[in-house]
């Protein structure tokens, strides 16, 4: 079995460059506060959980180190509490000539355009004199409790090896920046490529991405980014045009419709009616289609049962058992062995739907089988908080288009 301390550091390093506060808060089990509170410590606890340790939920206003054992001889993966009024916490890596090397979940950096970016995961070096205290990671808890949900790291971070792994890309990833052959050698075998941008135009790089991925042996599919401000008819026309331009054919992955809140367009109930028209048309033309959304946006749309006929590609990093999906977007981060480029990483949890003959039968909508209150694995969803966090994430890139 892998050394749990090595697993802790592997999980933390797989997150280098990622921004917060999500998914650390919900993975750390926040109780009693917004998921953006004090997330440097939440990062440590989330990584511990990913490595298989049993970790007590974080409760605001309580001494969250009280259940941990203080130590003066830290080992890799232990908790470091730093001096200073902000009470910063990080993961201990090693001591190097009086300097402490740590992995921190709340640092500053710069985006490619030079804009300051906060809350990124990074490796840091500080003087040992700056340490307030060390606390041992609850290593003894490994295997003592229920098996945690699969870790959200790279290809060797807890996901069953039998899972089919894939990525999704758009114009945010220039074709020349993608090493599809290397990804294939790392165990990735399917790719979803954005075919329609913001419901308004065919993605400029879609055809080239498709061809390059095909050449490397990937199974490929297209997704369309939904816009509530463009008619369903126009979005259908663009989606079909993208499929033609990219040479999609029978046996390729079925098209997907991306239903996603973004700056200026929070997901609402009326989206479901337009989405159904688009999905029905894609199913008619291609034999199958998928919907892509997260749990919060599913609630915002009113949990529309008419969309449940379409397999779900879950845009979330911690899929609840009550919202079954066939594709799970597990994380967005660099892939171990691939480089520093962030990529959306997916796992197929069921048979991937594929393009087939046209389907012209009348689809029967059954009553929803989902419970009234889905067990969301984080603090009860709040529209304002969801919109705030989503908009903050999008603002790092553009006021118009999410990454």
C-alpha positions in Angstrom: 0.0 0.0 0.0 1.3 3.5 -0.8 2.8 5.3 2.1 0.1 7.7 3.4 2.6 10.5 3.8 3.7 10.2 0.3 0.1 10.2 -0.8 -0.5 13.4 1.1 2.3 15.2 -0.7 1.3 13.6 -4.1 -2.2 14.9 -3.7 -1.0 18.4 -2.7 1.5 18.6 -5.5 -1.2 17.6 -8.0 -3.0 20.8 -7.0 -0.1 23.2 -7.6 -1.3 26.3 -9.4 -5.0 25.7 -8.6 -7.1 28.5 -7.1 -9.6 28.4 -4.3 -11.7 28.5 -2.3 -13.4 25.5 -4.0 -13.2 22.6 -3.7 -11.3 22.7 -0.5 -14.2 23.9 1.7 -16.7 21.2 0.9 -14.1 18.5 1.0 -13.0 19.7 4.4 -16.5 19.5 5.7 -17.2 23.1 6.6 -19.9 23.5 9.3 -21.4 26.9 10.0 -19.8 29.4 7.5 -19.3 30.4 3.9 -17.1 28.0 2.0 -14.6 30.9 1.4 -13.6 31.1 5.1 -10.0 30.5 6.1 -9.3 28.1 3.3 -5.5 27.7 3.8 -6.4 25.3 6.6 -9.2 23.8 4.6 -6.8 23.0 1.9 -4.7 21.0 4.3 -7.7 19.0 5.6 -9.1 18.4 2.1 -5.7 17.0 1.0 -5.6 14.8 4.0 -9.0 13.4 3.1 -8.0 12.8 -0.5 -5.1 10.8 0.8 -7.5 8.6 2.8 -7.2 10.0 6.3 -10.2 10.5 8.5 -10.5 14.2 9.2 -12.9 16.0 11.6 -15.2 18.5 10.0 -14.1 22.1 10.2 -16.3 24.1 12.6 -16.1 27.9 12.7 -15.3 29.3 16.1 -13.8 26.1 17.4 -10.2 25.1 17.9 -9.7 23.0 14.9 -6.3 21.8 15.9 -7.6 20.7 19.3 -8.1 17.1 18.0 -4.6 17.0 16.5 -1.4 16.0 18.3 1.3 18.8 18.6 4.8 17.7 17.7 8.3 19.2 17.6 9.6 16.7 15.0 7.3 17.2 12.0 7.2 14.7 9.2 6.1 15.2 5.6 2.3 15.9 5.4 2.0 17.4 8.9 0.3 20.7 9.6 2.3 23.9 10.0 0.8 26.8 11.9 2.7 30.0 11.2 3.2 33.1 13.4 1.2 36.2 12.5 -2.3 37.6 13.1 -3.8 35.7 10.2 -3.0 32.2 11.6 -1.8 30.8 8.2 -1.6 27.0 7.9 0.2 24.8 5.4 1.6 21.3 4.8 5.1 20.5 6.0 7.4 19.1 3.3 10.9 19.2 4.8 13.4 21.4 6.6 16.3 22.7 4.4 19.2 24.5 6.2 16.9 26.4 8.6 14.2 27.0 6.0 10.9 25.2 6.0 9.6 24.0 2.7 5.8 23.8 2.6 2.8 23.4 0.3 0.4 26.3 0.8 -3.2 26.6 -0.3 -3.5 30.4 -0.1 -0.7 32.3 -1.8 -0.4 35.1 -4.4 0.8 34.8 -7.9 0.3 36.3 -11.4 -1.8 35.3 -14.3 -0.1 35.0 -17.8 -1.1 38.6 -18.5 0.6 39.8 -15.3 -2.6 40.4 -13.4 -2.2 39.5 -9.6 -4.0 36.3 -8.7 -4.7 35.3 -5.2 -5.5 32.0 -3.5 -3.3 29.8 -5.6 -1.6 26.6 -4.4 2.2 26.9 -4.3 5.4 25.6 -2.7 6.8 28.1 -0.2 10.1 28.6 1.8 10.1 30.4 5.1 12.5 30.6 8.1 11.9 28.0 10.7 11.7 30.8 13.3 8.4 31.8 11.7 6.7 28.5 12.7 4.3 28.8 15.6 3.6 25.1 16.0 3.5 21.7 14.2 0.6 19.2 14.4 0.8 15.6 13.2 -1.4 14.5 10.4 -3.9 11.8 11.6 -2.0 9.0 9.9 -3.4 6.4 12.3 -6.9 7.0 10.9 -6.0 5.6 7.5 -8.4 2.6 7.0 -10.1 3.2 10.3 -13.2 4.8 8.9 -15.4 4.6 5.8 -13.6 4.6 2.5 -13.5 8.2 1.2 -14.8 9.2 -2.2 -12.2 8.9 -4.9 -9.5 11.6 -4.6 -9.6 14.3 -7.1 -5.9 14.2 -8.2 -4.3 13.1 -11.4 -4.2 9.6 -12.9 -2.6 8.1 -9.8 -4.5 9.8 -7.0 -7.1 7.3 -5.9 -9.3 6.8 -9.0 -9.8 3.1 -9.8 -7.5 2.3 -12.7 -10.4 0.7 -14.6 -12.0 4.1 -15.1 -11.8 5.6 -18.6 -10.2 9.1 -18.3 -10.5 12.1 -20.6 -10.1 15.8 -20.9 -12.2 18.7 -22.3 -10.7 21.7 -24.1 -11.7 24.8 -26.0 -10.1 27.9 -27.5 -8.6 28.6 -24.1 -6.1 25.8 -25.0 -4.4 26.7 -28.3 -4.1 23.5 -30.4 -0.3 23.8 -30.6 -0.2 23.7 -26.8 -1.8 20.3 -26.6 0.4 17.2 -26.6 -2.3 14.7 -27.3 0.2 11.8 -27.7 1.6 12.4 -24.2 -1.8 12.6 -22.7 -2.7 9.3 -24.4 0.5 7.7 -22.9 -0.6 8.9 -19.5 -3.9 6.9 -19.7 -6.3 9.5 -21.2 -8.4 8.2 -24.0 -11.4 10.5 -24.7 -11.8 14.2 -25.3 -14.7 16.7 -25.4 -13.9 19.7 -27.5 -16.0 22.9 -27.4 -17.8 23.2 -30.7 -19.9 26.3 -30.0 -18.7 29.4 -28.1 -21.3 31.2 -25.9 -24.2 30.0 -28.1 -23.0 32.5 -30.8 -20.2 31.1 -33.0 -18.3 27.9 -33.8 -15.1 27.7 -31.7 -12.2 28.8 -33.9 -10.0 25.8 -32.8 -12.6 23.1 -32.7 -11.8 21.3 -36.0 -8.0 21.4 -35.3 -8.5 20.1 -31.8 -10.6 17.2 -33.1 -8.2 16.2 -35.8 -5.1 16.3 -33.5 -7.0 14.3 -30.8 -8.1 11.8 -33.4 -4.6 11.4 -34.7 -3.4 10.5 -31.2 -6.1 7.8 -30.8 -8.6 9.7 -28.7 -12.4 9.2 -28.9 -13.8 12.6 -29.5 -17.0 14.5 -29.0 -18.2 18.2 -29.2 -19.9 20.3 -26.6 -21.9 23.5 -27.1 -21.8 26.3 -24.5 -25.5 27.4 -23.9 -26.6 31.0 -24.0 -30.0 32.1 -22.7 -29.8 35.1 -25.0 -29.6 33.2 -28.2 -32.6 31.4 -29.7 -32.7 27.6 -29.4 -33.0 27.4 -33.2 -29.8 29.4 -33.8 -27.9 27.3 -31.2 -29.1 24.1 -32.8 -27.9 25.4 -36.2 -24.5 26.3 -34.8 -24.2 22.9 -33.0 -25.0 21.0 -36.2 -22.6 23.3 -38.2 -19.8 22.5 -35.7 -20.4 18.8 -36.1 -20.2 19.1 -39.9 -17.1 21.4 -39.8 -15.3 18.9 -37.5 -16.2 15.8 -39.5 -18.0 14.1 -36.6 -19.3 10.7 -37.5 -21.2 7.6 -36.2 -19.3 6.1 -33.3 -17.9 9.5 -32.0 -19.0 10.7 -28.6 -22.5 12.1 -28.4 -22.8 15.9 -28.4 -23.2 17.7 -25.0 -24.9 20.9 -24.0 -23.1 22.9 -21.4 -25.6 24.6 -19.0 -23.4 26.8 -16.9 -23.8 30.0 -14.9 -21.4 32.6 -15.9 -20.9 36.4 -15.5 -24.0 38.2 -16.5 -26.0 34.9 -16.9 -26.9 33.1 -13.7 -28.7 29.8 -14.4 -32.5 30.1 -14.2 -35.6 28.0 -14.5 -36.4 29.1 -18.0 -33.1 27.6 -19.3 -34.6 24.1 -19.0 -37.2 24.7 -21.7 -34.6 26.0 -24.2 -32.2 23.3 -23.2 -34.8 20.6 -23.9 -35.4 21.9 -27.4 -31.7 21.8 -28.2 -31.1 18.4 -26.6 -34.1 16.9 -28.4 -32.8 18.2 -31.7 -29.3 16.9 -31.1 -30.8 13.5 -30.2 -32.9 13.5 -33.3 -29.8 14.3 -35.5 -27.2 12.2 -33.7 -29.1 9.5 -31.8 -27.9 10.7 -28.4 -27.0 13.8 -26.4 -25.7 14.7 -22.9 -26.4 17.5 -20.6 -23.5 19.2 -18.6 -24.1 21.1 -15.4 -23.2 21.2 -11.7 -25.5 20.5 -8.7 -26.0 24.2 -7.9 -27.2 25.0 -11.4 -29.4 21.9 -11.4 -31.2 23.4 -8.4 -31.3 26.8 -10.0 -33.2 25.3 -13.0 -35.7 23.7 -10.6 -34.4 20.1 -11.1 -36.3 19.8 -14.4 -37.4 16.2 -14.8 -37.7 16.6 -18.6 -33.9 16.8 -18.8 -33.3 13.6 -16.8 -33.9 11.6 -20.0 -30.4 12.7 -21.1 -27.3 11.3 -19.5 -25.4 13.7 -17.2 -21.9 15.0 -17.5 -21.5 16.3 -14.0 -19.5 19.5 -13.8 -18.4 19.1 -10.2 -15.5 17.8 -8.3 -17.4 15.8 -5.7 -20.4 14.0 -7.3 -23.2 13.2 -5.0 -24.6 9.7 -5.2 -28.1 11.0 -5.7 -27.3 12.8 -8.9 -26.0 9.9 -11.1 -23.8 10.8 -14.0 -22.0 9.0 -16.9 -19.1 11.5 -17.1 -17.6 13.2 -14.1 -15.5 16.3 -14.5 -13.4 15.6 -11.4 -10.9 18.5 -11.4 -9.2 21.3 -13.3 -5.5 21.3 -12.7 -2.1 20.2 -14.2 -1.8 16.5 -14.9 1.1 14.7 -13.3 3.7 14.0 -15.9 2.2 16.4 -18.5 3.4 19.8 -17.3 2.1 22.9 -15.7 -0.9 23.5 -18.1 -4.2 23.2 -16.3 -6.7 20.9 -18.0 -10.3 19.9 -17.2 -10.1 16.2 -16.3 -13.0 13.8 -16.6 -13.8 10.2 -15.8 -16.4 8.0 -17.5 -18.5 6.4 -14.7 -20.7 4.5 -17.3 -20.8 3.7 -20.9 -20.1 6.8 -23.0 -23.1 7.7 -25.3 -22.1 7.8 -29.0 -23.4 9.2 -32.2 -25.7 6.8 -34.0 -28.7 6.8 -36.4 -31.3 9.5 -36.1 -34.0 9.1 -33.4 -37.4 10.3 -34.5 -39.6 8.7 -31.8 -41.6 10.7 -29.3 -39.7 10.8 -26.1 -41.7 10.0 -22.9 -40.9 12.1 -19.9 -41.2 10.2 -16.7 -41.8 11.8 -13.3 -38.5 12.6 -11.5 -37.0 9.9 -9.4 -34.8 12.3 -7.6 -35.5 13.2 -3.9 -36.8 16.7 -3.1 -33.6 17.4 -1.2 -30.5 16.1 -2.9 -27.7 15.3 -0.5 -25.2 18.0 -1.6 -21.8 17.3 0.0 -21.2 20.9 1.1 -23.0 23.7 2.8 -26.6 24.1 1.6 -26.6 25.9 -1.7 -27.1 29.7 -1.6 -27.7 31.5 -4.9 -25.9 34.7 -4.0 -22.8 32.9 -2.7 -22.8 30.6 -5.8 -23.1 33.6 -8.1 -20.4 35.5 -6.2 -17.8 32.6 -6.3 -18.6 31.8 -10.0 -18.2 35.5 -11.0 -14.9 35.8 -9.1 -13.6 32.7 -11.0 -14.7 34.0 -14.3 -13.4 37.5 -13.7 -9.8 36.1 -13.6 -10.1 35.5 -17.3 -12.8 37.8 -19.0 -16.0 39.5 -18.3 -17.7 37.6 -21.1 -16.6 34.0 -21.3 -15.8 31.5 -18.6 -12.7 29.3 -19.1 
